[in-house]
C-alpha cells in the first residue's frame, strides 16, 4: 500500500523549480516579441525537462529508465521542431488572441500566470507518471528488469508517435499548398477521424502508462487521464472546433461524415448522399 501511493517529493520539487524557470524565461521572450504562442514550443520540452531532472537525480542504471528517457526525448524534440516549423513567420495564434482580448489591459503581466506558469504546472502534474519509473531504479535492492509490460508500452508509444507524426505532416503539407480543393483536409489519416494527431498523442501517453505499470504506483494513472481530458474537452478537440464552421463552410459536412477522435471508416450514409 505504501508503494502504491508514495511519490518522491524531493524529485517533484526539484523538477518544479526547473519547469518554472523555463516558463518564466519563455515568458520574458514573449514580452519582447509580443506573441505568447511560443508557449506551445516549450510544452513538450517542459515534460522532457522534468524527466531529465528525474533521470539526473536517479541515474540511468537500467534499460527501463533509459527507455523512458529516450521515448520522451524523441517525442519532445519532434513535436517542438514541428510546432516551430508550423508557426514561424505567422502571427499570434487565434486562441491566444482571444485570451489576450479577454484579459486586457496588462495582458503581458497576466500571461505569466494565466499561460506560462499554468502550462508549467500542468506539465509538472503530468510528470507524476514518470517519477515511479526513475525512483524505482534508485533502490538497488529492487530488481529493475524488462517485462512484457515494457514491450507493450513501447509498441503503443511507437504507434502513437508515428500516427501523430504522419497526421501532422499531412496537415502541414495540405495547409502549405497554394491551390486547395477545399479548406478542410479530409484525406489520409484525416479521412478516418477529425483529429488523428490528438489520437496519436493520446496513444503516446497511454503507452507510457502501460510502460510504467510494473512500478506498482497508482500515480501513473493520473497523467493519461488528464491528457485524455485535455485532448477531448479542454485544449484539444473542443477548443479547435469551436466556431470552426463559421471559418470553414465545408467543415460541417466533414463533421457529419467523419468520426471525432477514434479512427473509423467514414459514415457511408453521409458520403453517399
N, C-alpha and C positions, 0 to 999 in steps of 0.2 A: 504493500500500500504506500510506503514511503517513496519508493521508486516511481510509482505511478503518478504522483502529484508533485514531486520535487523538481525544482528548476533552479539552476545555479544563479543566484542573484549577482554574484561578482562578475560573471560573464555578461549578464544582461546590462548591468550598469556601465561596464567598460564599452560595450557596443553603443549604448545610448549616447555617451559623450561623443563618440566618433560620428554618429549619424547627425547629431545636432550641429557639429562643426561643419560638416559638408553642406547641410541645409542652409546654415547662415551664410557660408561663403557663396553659395549659389544665389542666395537672395541679394547679396551685395551686387553681384553681376547683373541680376535682373533690374536693379535700380539704374544701373548705368545704361543698359540697352533698352530700358522701358518695355520689357517683354518677360512676363512670368511663365510663358510657355516652356522655358528652359527647364522648369521643374520636371517635365516629362523625361528629359535626358538623363536625370540622375535617379529616376525611380528604381530601375534595376540595379544601378550602382550602389544605392543605399543597402539593398539586400546583400550584394556582394561584399560591401564593406563590413556589414555585420558578420557574415560568415567568415570573412578573412580574419576578423578580430577573434572569433571563437577558435579558428584554426591556429592562430598565433599563440593564444593562451594555452591551448591544449597540446599543440604539437601534432604534426602529421606522422603518426607511427603505425598506421594500418591502412589497408586498401579501402575500407569503408569510409573513413573520414576524408581520404584523398579523393575518392569518387564523388563525394558530395561537393567538395570544393570545386572540382573540375566541372561538374554539371552546372553549378551556379555561375561560375566564371564564363563558361561558354554561352549560357543563356543571357547573362547580363551584357556582355560585350556585343553580341549580335543584336540585341534589342536596342541598346543605346546607339550603335552605329546606324541602324535602320532609321531610328527616330530623328537623328541628326541629319541624315541624308534627306529624309522626307520633309523636314521642317526648315531647312536652310533657305535663306532669301525669301522667306514668307513672313507675313505679319503675324502678330499675336493670335493664337488660336481663338476661335469664336467663343469657345467655352469659357476661357479666361477673360475675354472681353465682356461677357455677361457678368461675371463675378466682379470685374473692375467697376462696371457701371453701378452695380448694386451696392458697392462698398466705397464709393467716392463721397466726399473727398478723403484725402490722406490714405489712399489705397496702397501707396508704396509701403508705408509702415504696417498697415493691416495685413498685407500679403505675407509678411514674415510668419505670423502665426496661423492665418487662415489657409495658407497654401504650403509654405515650405516646412514649417515645424510640424504641421498636420501630416504631411507626407512622410516626414522622418519618423513620427510616432507610429504611423500605420506600419511602415516597414519594420520598425522595432518590435511591434506586437507580432507581426508575421514571422519574425526571426525566431520565435519560440519553437518553431518546427525544427530548427537546426541545432539548438543548444544540446538536446539529449544525445545527438549523434557524436558531438565532439567531447562532451563531458564524460561519456561512457568510455572514451578512449584514454582518459586520464587515469582511471582506476585500473592499474596494471593487474590487479587480482581478478578482474573480469576479462575473460577471453573475448576479443572482438573478432569474429570470423564472418566471412562472406556466406550469406544464406540465399535461399530461393527468393525470399522477400526482396533482397537487394537486386537480384537479377530482374525480377518482375518490375520493380520500381524504375530501374534504368530503362527497361523496354518501353514502359508507358511514358517516361520523360522524353525519350528519344522520339517516340511517335508524336507527342505534343509539340516538341521543338521543331520537327520537320513540318508538321501540319501548319503551325503558326508562321514559320519562315516562308513556306510556299504561298500561303494566303497573303502575307504582307507583300511579297514580290509581285503577285498577280495584281493586287490592288494598286501598288505603286506604278506598275507598268501601264495599267489602264488609265490612271489619272495623268500620266505623262504624255499620253497621245494627244496630238493636235486635233485630230478628227475622231469623233466618237459617234457610234450609232445611238447611244443614249447616255444619260448622266449617271446611270446605275450599273455597276458590274454585276452580271448575273451568269457568268460562265466560270469554268474551272471549279475550284472548291466553293466558290461563291454561289454556285448553282444549287448546292445541297443544303446550305444554311446561310443566313444573312450575316453571320459573324463568325466565320471559321477561324479567324485569328484569335478571338476570345476563347473559342472552344479549345484551340491548341494550348493557349495559356492555362486554361483550367486543367487540362490533362497534365501539364508540367507540374503543377502544384500537387495534384493527387498522386502523381508518380513519386514525388518526393515524400509524400506522406507514407506510401507503401514502403518506400526505401527505409523509412525511419521506424517502422513497426517493431523490428527486433529490439529497439531500446526499451520497450515496455512502458513508455511515458504517455500519459493522457494528453499532454500539452501539444503533441504533434497533430492533433485533430483540429486545433484552433485555426491555424493558418489556411488550410484548404477550404474550410467552411467560410471564413471571412472572404477569401479571394473569390469563391463562387458567388457569394452575395454581391460583392463589388462588381463583378463582371456582368451579372444578370440585372441588378437593380440600381446600383449607385453610379459608378463612373463608366460602366461599360454599355451594355445594350440599351438600358433605359435612358442614359444620357445622350448617346449617339443618335437615337431615333426620335428624340423629342423635337417636334416641328420639322422633321426631315421631309415630310410630304409636301410642305409649302415650298421648300427649296428644290425638290426634285419631283416633278409631276409624275414620273414613271415609277416612283418608289412604292406607291400603293399597290400596283399590280405585282410588284416584287414581294411585298408583304403577303399578299393573298396567295401567292404560288410557292413560297419558299419558307421552310422551317426557320425558326428564330435562332436557335443556339445549337441544338444537336443535329448533326448532318443526317439527312434522309432524302430519299428521292422526292423531286418536286411534286406538288399536288396536280395530278393529271387533269382533274376536272376543271381547274383554273387554266392550265396551259392550253387545253384543247378548246376552250371556249372562245 
